[in-house]
Amino acid sequence: MNKVSDVTDKDGLILARKLLAAALELDEDKIEPQSQIVELPGFDSLAYERLVASVEDHLDRDLDPLMMVSIDTVSDLAIALAQHKT
């Protein structure tokens, strides 16, 4: 995926941090763009399910499972959100 600096819509990063913070019950300021999602404090299978549900709710559609498994970092999630805006 592209680097987050390539994303013209920085709202994707803001949204990614917000969704992750809610799913992980973590402060947004502790979530850096380059962070590996699976290494964030509180990440587990339940947090992953909450994140997927939040992304689906935001996009108002079911996700392609391959989309989520291709996302490794917070930046990747931001790019995916920006690319899949409704």
C-alpha positions as CSV (number, residue, x, y, z in Angstrom):
1,M,0.0,0.0,0.0
2,N,1.0,3.7,-0.3
3,K,2.5,5.6,2.5
4,V,0.1,7.7,4.5
5,S,1.9,10.8,3.2
6,D,0.6,9.8,-0.3
7,V,-3.0,10.1,1.0
8,T,-4.4,13.4,0.1
9,D,-7.3,13.0,2.4
10,K,-5.8,13.1,6.0
11,D,-9.3,12.5,7.3
12,G,-8.6,8.8,6.7
13,L,-5.8,8.9,9.3
14,I,-8.0,10.7,11.8
15,L,-10.8,8.2,11.3
16,A,-8.4,5.2,11.5
17,R,-7.0,6.4,14.8
18,K,-10.6,7.1,16.1
19,L,-11.9,3.6,15.1
20,L,-8.8,1.9,16.5
21,A,-8.9,3.8,19.7
22,A,-12.5,2.8,20.2
23,A,-11.9,-0.9,19.3
24,L,-8.8,-1.1,21.6
25,E,-10.1,1.2,24.4
26,L,-7.0,3.2,23.9
27,D,-6.2,7.0,23.7
28,E,-6.0,8.2,20.1
29,D,-2.7,10.0,20.9
30,K,-1.1,6.6,21.6
31,I,-1.7,5.4,18.0
32,E,1.0,6.4,15.6
33,P,0.5,6.1,11.8
34,Q,3.4,3.7,11.4
35,S,2.3,1.4,14.3
36,Q,1.6,-2.2,13.5
37,I,-2.1,-2.8,14.4
38,V,-1.5,-6.2,15.9
39,E,1.2,-4.8,18.2
40,L,-1.0,-2.0,19.6
41,P,-1.9,-2.4,23.3
42,G,-5.2,-4.3,23.8
43,F,-5.2,-5.8,20.4
44,D,-6.8,-9.3,20.4
45,S,-9.4,-11.2,18.4
46,L,-12.3,-9.3,20.1
47,A,-10.7,-5.9,19.4
48,Y,-10.2,-7.1,15.8
49,E,-13.9,-7.9,15.5
50,R,-14.9,-4.6,17.0
51,L,-12.6,-2.8,14.5
52,V,-14.1,-4.7,11.5
53,A,-17.6,-3.9,12.8
54,S,-16.7,-0.2,13.2
55,V,-15.2,0.0,9.7
56,E,-18.3,-1.8,8.2
57,D,-20.6,0.6,10.0
58,H,-18.7,3.6,8.9
59,L,-18.6,2.4,5.2
60,D,-22.2,1.2,5.5
61,R,-21.3,-2.1,3.8
62,D,-19.8,-5.5,4.5
63,L,-16.0,-5.6,3.9
64,D,-14.2,-7.8,1.6
65,P,-12.2,-10.1,4.0
66,L,-9.1,-9.6,1.9
67,M,-9.2,-5.9,2.5
68,M,-8.8,-6.3,6.3
69,V,-6.1,-9.0,6.1
70,S,-4.1,-6.7,3.8
71,I,-4.0,-4.0,6.4
72,D,-0.9,-4.1,8.7
73,T,-0.4,-0.6,9.9
74,V,-2.5,2.3,11.0
75,S,-1.4,4.1,7.8
76,D,-2.7,1.1,5.8
77,L,-6.1,1.4,7.5
78,A,-6.2,5.2,6.8
79,I,-5.5,4.6,3.1
80,A,-8.1,1.9,2.9
81,L,-10.7,4.1,4.5
82,A,-9.8,7.0,2.2
83,Q,-10.1,4.8,-0.8
84,H,-13.4,3.3,0.2
85,K,-15.2,6.5,1.2
86,T,-18.9,6.4,0.5
